[in-house]
Amino acid sequence: MAKAVGVDYGTKRIGIAISDENRILAFALETISSSEIFSYLNQITIKENIVRCAWVMTDLSFWTIKI
């Protein structure tokens, strides 16, 4: 099963997490600036065999996006 990526979205910085292959546990991967998000996600999806699913988190919301 492909890994999933978690995105904890903030206005200045964004936290990135990656799941294990069974999608049971997620681990913090990196914190990046908001301006780098799309190029970083492109790189990580190719490198880590991701994504069929993404989790997006904000202060008050949580979404699961199936890709």
PANUBA-989511 format. One line per 10 residues: number of its first residue (from 1); their letters; for each residue y, z, x of N, C-alpha, C, O. Coordinates in steps of 0.1 Angstrom, whole numbers. Last residue first. Layout:
NUM> a> Y Z X Y Z X Y Z X Y Z X  ...
# end
This chain:
67> ikitwfsldt> 107 -34 -68 111 -47 -63 99 -57 -63 100 -68 -59  118 -9 -87 106 -16 -83 110 -30 -80 117 -37 -87  136 19 -82 138 5 -84 125 -2 -79 122 -1 -67  145 49 -96 134 42 -89 136 28 -92 136 24 -104  173 71 -92 167 59 -98 156 54 -90 156 56 -77  193 98 -100 181 94 -92 175 82 -99 171 83 -111  224 115 -99 215 106 -104 204 103 -95 205 105 -83  244 130 -88 239 135 -101 228 126 -106 223 128 -117  249 119 -62 251 133 -65 244 138 -77 237 149 -77  221 96 -58 235 99 -57 237 114 -60 227 121 -62
57> mvwacrvine> 195 77 -46 199 90 -50 215 91 -48 220 87 -38  169 54 -51 183 55 -48 188 68 -54 186 71 -66  140 42 -38 146 53 -45 160 54 -41 164 53 -29  121 12 -42 131 19 -35 136 31 -44 137 29 -56  92 -7 -36 98 3 -44 109 9 -36 107 11 -24  81 -23 -19 78 -27 -32 86 -18 -42 87 -20 -54  89 -32 12 93 -24 2 87 -30 -11 89 -42 -13  79 -26 44 84 -20 32 88 -32 23 89 -43 30  71 -27 72 63 -32 61 66 -25 48 58 -20 41  90 -20 91 81 -10 86 72 -14 75 65 -6 69
47> kitiqnlysf> 105 -43 98 99 -35 108 88 -26 103 78 -25 109  116 -53 73 107 -62 82 99 -53 91 87 -55 93  131 -31 65 120 -37 56 111 -46 64 99 -46 61  149 -27 86 139 -17 83 127 -23 74 116 -19 76  167 -49 84 159 -47 96 147 -38 93 136 -40 98  178 -46 58 171 -59 62 162 -56 74 150 -61 74  190 -21 61 178 -23 51 171 -36 54 158 -36 53  210 -28 79 200 -19 83 188 -20 74 177 -20 79  226 -46 64 219 -51 76 208 -41 80 198 -46 85  234 -28 43 226 -40 40 219 -46 52 207 -50 52
37> iesssitela> 248 -6 56 236 -4 48 228 -17 46 215 -16 48  271 -3 71 259 -9 78 247 -10 69 236 -14 73  291 10 57 293 -4 60 281 -11 66 280 -23 66  282 37 57 281 29 45 283 14 47 276 6 41  263 46 86 276 45 79 274 35 67 266 26 67  233 65 84 241 54 88 254 54 81 255 61 71  206 85 94 218 85 87 227 74 93 230 74 105  170 82 91 183 80 99 194 82 89 193 81 77  147 94 80 146 84 90 159 83 98 159 84 111  128 119 65 141 114 69 140 105 80 133 108 90
27> falirnedsi> 99 110 46 105 116 57 119 110 61 121 98 60  78 116 18 89 109 24 95 117 35 96 129 35  45 114 5 56 121 12 66 112 17 63 100 21  32 94 -10 32 107 -14 43 116 -8 49 124 -15  27 67 -4 39 70 -12 38 84 -17 43 87 -29  8 60 14 3 63 1 15 67 -9 12 69 -21  23 56 37 17 44 31 11 47 17 10 38 9  52 77 34 40 73 40 34 62 33 39 58 22  87 65 31 75 72 27 63 69 36 64 60 44  118 73 46 107 63 44 95 71 40 93 82 45
17> aigirktgyd> 154 74 41 141 81 42 130 70 40 132 60 34  187 76 50 176 67 48 163 75 50 162 82 60  220 84 38 207 88 44 196 79 40 195 75 29  252 73 46 240 70 37 228 75 45 225 71 56  286 82 45 273 80 51 262 79 41 263 83 30  308 80 26 310 77 40 297 74 48 296 66 57  297 83 1 308 74 2 311 71 17 316 60 20  261 81 -1 273 88 0 285 79 2 282 67 6  228 79 -12 241 72 -11 252 81 -11 254 89 -20  199 78 1 207 89 -4 222 84 -2 227 86 9
7> vgvakam> 171 60 -4 185 58 0 193 69 -7 194 69 -19  138 54 7 147 62 -1 161 61 5 163 61 17  112 30 5 124 35 12 133 43 2 134 40 -9  77 29 9 89 28 1 100 34 9 98 42 18  50 8 22 59 20 22 71 18 13 74 7 9  22 -7 5 35 -8 13 43 5 11 42 12 1  -12 0 8 0 0 0 12 0 9 13 7 19
# end
